[in-house]
Amino acid sequence: MNVLFPALRDASPAPALRFGDRSLSHRELASAAGVLAERIAGETRIALWATPTLETAVGAVAALLAGVAVVPVNPKIGESELAHIVADSVPSLVLAEPDAELPGPLAALSRIGIEAAAPSEEAGPAPLPNEPGDEAPALIVYTSGTTGPPKGVVLPRRALTHTLDALADAWQWTADDVLVHALPLFHVHGLILGILGPLRRGGSVHHLGRFSTEAVARELAAEGTMLFGVPTMYHRLAAEAGQNPALAKALSRARLLVSGSAALPLTDHERITAATGRRVIERYGMTETLMNTSVRADGPEAAGTVGVPLPGVYVRLVDEAGQALEANDSETVGEIQVRGPNLFVEYLNRPDATAAAFDGGWFRTGDMAVRDAAGNYRIVGRKATDLIKSGGYKIGAGEIENALLAHPGVAEAAVTGAPDEDLGERIVAWIVAETGPDAGPAPSAEELADHVARQLAPHKRPRTVHFLDALPRNDMGKILKRELHA
């Protein structure tokens, strides 16, 4: 029997989950999830109303114990996207908090309210079922649907266990660690890494419910040893840590600060290190692949990169003809392809899309990167939106964004390409200027273009600069570049 959560089977009394003032030990979680697992045993696929609550964590664990594939649903989802997901995945029932109000397509399903309290000791622990094999579906996570309706990514149990164990190796993650995070629980970062990761290690997680720098400081000053966040969160921490000694001290106590889901600008790396003496580690993954690479906790400094391949994962760069690139020069751009036990099985009901996603046994990520002499990968952007072909050069949007963010007058930056009769594509910058009492006058378009030319090269200067009040972002803080042009 392949056991996902040994500490639950061992009925460990150690803390497991804490959301606000509500908590469960591994033993209590085993009891609560075991009762629910009995109720859903035999189902093929269920939906999970994935609010940032103790109930969501209990529901996900119960489904995994029962061997039932679970479809996490974003509680902020739109009507048409929800209707598509329910019609595509055909869940037989929905798990939700007892008092949660569900939208139409989910409200029409049979429903089980999740009880997050452990049964009384007199009742004894519910027996935990035998868990299925490695290839059994564990989760079906829907992509963001930027190029059409969202696709259901079928993740097997093998992918979960491999990724979590590979990260344990890279990060020296143990049962002694207390993870702090405030991420949503309907995707890979928040649910698989942030909830299932600590449970697999036998450690614990403190979920903040909502992110705030005050809550992060409080938890890291107490028991927290690790922090998971996205760049938007680290940007706020970086901005405040220099003026807030209590926050800086709390961050300096953390064993590991991890950023993911998008690239963390070098300026934020530098500000956090200057204020706290700690470095932020980045890793790289996708819904379809879970985690592929990471800067290692025991490895050398590699700010601005997503590190080296995780144990058991194979990564390569290929050119436009699909030929492997051998260059480790930090300049040659190629598409990342991945193979290994961390990969998904298929896109649900989409054999055409599944076939198109693979080059032999290699998954085509659509992410463009360069590789340095130490084997670290640096993401330069998405093939579809972030690789700009201008004047015969292939230019990654990410390096221009980092250069712009190094200007003291720039708070946020995004870079895209636009059609150009002369150059093929011209570089377009979208800027949110720095504000506040210490901010100087807003920079001009010409000033920013010259700044990039000096930092990088003349052919990488933006030809057009737009100034905005804010950049459009999704729930994970990723910039929605297609909306910029719209």
N, C-alpha and C positions, 0 to 999 in steps of 0.2 A: 504494500500500500504506500503510495506517495503522499506524504503528509506535508501540507502547505504551512501549517502553524503548529510546530511541535509544542510550544508553551501552552497552547489550549489543551492538547491531549494530555499534557502532564499536569493540568489543573494548577498551574503556577499561581501563587497568591500575589505575584509582583504586579504593579500597576501596568495597565495596557492602554486605555483610552481616557482622555480627559477633554471635555468640551465645557468651558466655563466652570461652573461648580458641580458638574455631573461627571462621574467617572465610573469605570469598571476595571477590575483586575482581569488577568487572563482567565482565571477560574470562573469569575462572574460572566465574562464574555462568552466563555465556552457554554455555560448554562443557558444564557439568553439566546445565543445563536443556535445552540443545539435544539432547543424547543422549536424555533422557527424553521430550522432545517428539516425537522420531522414533518412539519405542516406542508412544506413545498416539495418534499421528496416526490420524484416521479414527473415533475413538470419538465418541459424541454427548455423553455425560455421565458424569462420574466423581466418586466421593467422595474427599475428602481428610481423613485423620485428623489434625486440626489441633492438634497439640501445639505448645508454644512453643519450636520447634527450628529449626535451619538447614534440616532436611529439609522441613518444612512450607513454608518460603519457596521452596525450590527447586521443590517440587511445584506450588505455585500459579503460579509464573512459567512452568514448562514447559507447563502446561495452557493458559495465556493465549497463549503462543507458538504452540501447536499449534491454537489455535482450538477447544478443547474446553471445554464448560461444566463448571465445578467446583463441587461441593457441599461446603463446609467443614463438618466435624462436630466438635462440642464433645467433647473426650475425657472430660468428666465427665457426659456425657449419660445420662439414664435409659433403661431398656430399652424402655418403651412409646413414648417420644418417638422414639428411634432407629428402632424398627420402623416407625413412621409415616413418618419421613423417607425411609427406604430404599424402602418400598412406594410412596410418592408420587413420588419422583424417579427411581426405577429406574436407578441407576447401573450401568454395565456392568462396572466394576472399581473397586478402591479403591487409592489411593496412601497409603503409610505408611512410617515408619521400618522398616528391615529387621527389627529385633527387637521391634517393638511388638506387644503382645498385644491383639487386636481382639475386641470383643464379638460375640455370635452373628450378628446380621443383616449385619454387615460381614465377619465371618470366612467367611461363606458365599459371598462374592463372589470373583472372580478378583482377584489381588493383585499389585502391583508394588512392590518395595522401592525407596525413594528413595535414590539415592547422592548425597550432598552434596559429595563431593570431585570436583574437576575431573579429567577424563581426562589422561593424560600428554601432555606437549608434543609428543612424537613422533607421537602419533595425530592431532594437528592439531585445530582446533576443529570441532565438528559444525556443518554448515550450518544456519542458522536458517530455518524455513519462512516462506512468505508468510503474513501475518496477515490474518484476515477483515475484513469491513466493520464500520462503526460499530454497526449494529443487531444483530450477532451476539451471542448470549448469552455473557457472560463468567463470571458467578457466579450461583449460586442459593443465596441466604442465607435460612435459615428464621427467621421471627419467633419471639418468645418464647411465643406461644400462650396469652396471658392470657385470651382470650375464646373458646377452642376449640383444636382441634389446630393446631400451627404451620403457617403458610402459607409456601410457597416463593416468595420474591421474586426474579423473574428480572431481573437487572441486565445491560443491554447494555454493550458496550465503550464506547459513546458516553458513558454516564453516568460511567464511571470516569475517562475522559480529561478530561471537562468539569470534574468536581469537583476533580480534582488540579491542573488548570491554573488554575482559579478560586482555589483556596487559595494557589497559588504567587503569584498577583497580590495577594491580600489580605495575605499574610504575608511577601512578598518572599523566598520560599523558593527557594534556588538549589542548585547542585551543591556549593557550599562548606559547606553545612549538614550537621551530623552529628546525627541525631535519636536521642534516648535514650527508650526506653519499655519497659514491662514488662507490656503488655496481652496478653490472650489473642488467639489468631490465628484464631478461627472467626467473627469478625464484622467489621463495617465499620470500626470505630475502629482495632482492632489490626492487621488484615490490609490493608485497602485504604489507609487513611491512613498507618498506621505502617510497613508494609513496601513496598507498591507505590508510595506517594508518594515516598519517597527514591529508589527505583530509577528512577522516571520523570524525576526531576530530574537524575539522574546523581550524586547524593550518596550518603550512607551512613546506615545505621541500626545502633545498638548495642542489642540486646535483652538485658535484664537477666535473663531467665528467670523470676525472682521479684522482686517489688517489695520494696525496703528503702530507707530513707532513706540508709543508708551507701552503697549501690550508686549511688543517684542522685548523691550528693555526689561520689563517686569519678569518675563519668563526666563530670559537668559541670565538675569541676575540671581534667579532662584535655582531651579533644577535643570534647565535646558542646556543641552550640550551641542545641538545641531540646529541650524535654521535652513529651511527650504523657502525660496522665494523666486519671484520673477523680476526682471529688470526694473519695472515700475516701482516695486517695493524697495529694491536696493538703491534706486535713485533718491527716494525720499530719505532712506537711512543715511546715504552719503551726504545729502544736503544738510541734515540735522546733526550728524555725529560730530562735526567740527565745532559746533557751538553748544553741544549738550554733553557734558562730561559723564553724566550717568549713563546715557545711551552708549557712548564710546566705550566706557568700562564694561558694560554688559556684553557688547559685541566682542570685546577683546577676550572675554571669558569663554566664548564658544569654541568648542573643539573644531567645528567645521561650519563654514558658511557656504551654501551651495545655491547657485543661480541657474535657472534653466528656462526653457520654452521660447527664448529669444536671446540674441546676443546682448551681453552687458557691455555698455560703452567703456572704453579704456579710462575715460575721465572718472567714472564712478569707481572702477577698480582702485585707481590711484587715491581718490579722496577717502575711501574706506580704509585703505592700508595706512595712509598718513594719520588718520584719526585714531585707529585702533591697533595698528601693528599686525592685523590679521589680513590674510588674503582671501579673496572669494574664489571658490572653485567653480568652473563651468563644466557642464556635461552636454552631450548631444544625443537626442533621440527623436523618435516620431511615434505616432499612434501605431503605425504598421510594424515598427521594428523595436518598440520600447527603447532601451538604452544601447547606444553603439560605442560611444567613446566617453572618456572623462579625464580631466586632470586628476592625477592621483594624490591622495592626502600625503603619501610618503614620497612624492616625486618632486622634481625641481619646479621653480616658479615658471608659470606658463600663462600669464595674464593675457587676455585677448584671444586665447585659443580654447578649443573644447577638448584638448588633451589627446590621448592615445587610445587605440581600440581597447575595449574591455576584454577580459579573459574569455576566450572561446568565440569572439566576434571577429570576423574578417571584413576589412574595409579597404576599398581601393578608389582611386580617381580615374575617370575615363574621359577621353576627348569626345568630340561630336560624332566621330565614327565608331565610338564604343571601344576604342583601343585603350588599354591600361597605360596610365602615365607614371613614369618612374621618378620624375623630378621631385626633389625635396629642397626647392629653392625659395619657398615662401612667395613665389610670383606666379607660377604656372597654374592656371585655374582649370579645374575639371569637375565633372559631376561625381558626387559621392555615390558609390554602390556598396551594398552590404549583404553579407550572407552569414548565417549562423543560427543557433537554436533560439535566438531572441525574436525571430520573425513570426509574423502572423500567418494564418493558414490560407485565408481567402477574403475577398470582399463578398459579403453576403449577397447571394442572388445575382452576382455580377462576374460570371466566368470570363467575359471579354475584358473587363477592367483588370481582373486578377492576372490574366495572361499578359496583358500589355505592361503590367508593372514590373515584370521580370525580364532580365537578360540572362538566359540560361538559369543558373541557380542564384543569380545576383539580383537583389531588389534595387530598382532605380529610384533613388530618393527624390530627385529633382532639386536637391540642394547643391550649390556650387561652393567649392572650397579650394584652399591651397594647403600645402604640407611643408613643414619646416624640416631642418636637418635632424632634429630630435624625434621626428615622427609625429609631432603635434599637428592636428588639423585646425585650420581657421576658416570658419564659414564666412563666405562673402555674399551670400544671398540665395534666393530661389532662382532656379533657371528661368521660370516664367516671368518673374517680375523684377529680379535684382541683378541679372547679368545684362549689362549695357554694352552694346557693340557700337562704338563711336570712332569714326576716323580710322578704322582698321584695327583698333584695340579692343580687347575684351576687358571690361572694367567691372569690378564687383561694387555694388552700391554700399556695402558695409564699410569698406575702408574710407569712402568719402564721408559717410555719416560720422565715423569716429573722428575724422579730421575736423568736421564742422563743429562737433560737440566739444572739441578742444578750444574753440574760440570762447572767450569769457562772456560774450554777448548772446550765446546760443544756449537755450534751455533744452530744446528738443529738436531733432532733425530727422528727416526722411529723404531718401534720394531715389528717384525713378528715372526711366528713360522715356523720351518722346520722339516720334518720327521727325527726321530732319533730312531735307533733300540733299544737303551737302555731306553731312557726317554719317548718314544712315540713322543714327539716333543721337540726340543731344541729352546731356545730363541736366536733370531738373532737381532743384533742392526745394524742400518744403520746411520752413523754419518757424519755430516758436521762440521768440526772443526772450531772453532772461528779464525778469521783472523783480521788483522788490526794492527795499531802501538802499541796498548796496550796488544795484545794477547801474551801469553807465548808460549812455545813449544807445539806442538800438543800432546794430550794425547795418550798413547798406549792402545791397546785393553785390556791388563791385568789391567791397571790402571782403566779403565772404568768399567770393570767387578767387580773389588774389591770395587769401589765406590758404585755401585748398591747394592752389598752384604751388605755393611755397612749401607746404607740408608734404605733398605727394609728387605731382608732376603737372606741367601745364595742360596736358591733354585730359586730365581728370578734373578740371575746374568746372563747376556748374555754369551752364550757359543761360539758364533761367532760374530765378529765385523767387519763390512765393512766400509771403509771410502770413501765418495763420495764428488764431488765438489758441488752438489746440489741434493735436493730431488725432484722427479717428483710431480707436483701439478696440480690440475684443476683450472678453472677460479675463484673458491671460496676459493682457498688456501688449499683445502683438499689434503693430501698426497695420491698419487695413489699407494697403497701398492702392488697391483698386478703387476705393472710395475717394482717394485724393483726386484722381483723374475724373471721376464721376462728378 
